[in-house]
Amino acid sequence: MRDRVRIIGDELLAKNWGSLRRYTLEFRRSTGEWQRQSREVYDHGSAAAVLLHCPEKNTVILVRQFRLPVYLDGCGGDLLEVCAGLLDGDPPETCARREAEEEAGIRVGALRHAFDTYVSPGSVTEAIACYVGTYDAAARVSAGGGLEHEGEDIEVLELDFAEAIAMTRDGRISDAKTIMLLQYLALNPPEAGSGPRISS
């Protein structure tokens, strides 16, 4: 892309939890013409997410928590999601395991990398490494709930896999990474001929 993009301006607009910058660039279009553009980009680092799945019961664990941007958009504010968090310097797999314990109280067994994704590439640099992790009755190490000093007040829910899939269809689950991981698990069961069933 170096022969198509020239960064000619970089202005820091705000810096707190993350940084918001305005970039001025020249972009060479497919016609060969250079076009000047201005874009605002938010950077707070990258993240990892993990869908917790119990193969024996065919259940998943999700967490419900308040999200201010969703509230400000007029959609209630509480989202049902997979466990996720910023890497904070850790490898993605370490982050996925840490977030599962902090948010859901689950010590993950086997962990399978599913995919990496950009959820909002038009304005946010965050890449999310997505995993499916297994759990059983012995995996619970706490009640979960998140970290109070980080403002987390998390409800932990265990759902039948078929119900979770249905919730992506009727809008009860609207978080992108959660929808993608549930669909990944439906299409890529743990073992050939077994695993998630979309309908009972």
Order of alpha helices (4+ residues) and beta strands (2+ residues): beta-beta-beta-beta-beta-alpha-beta-beta-alpha-beta-beta-beta-alpha-alpha
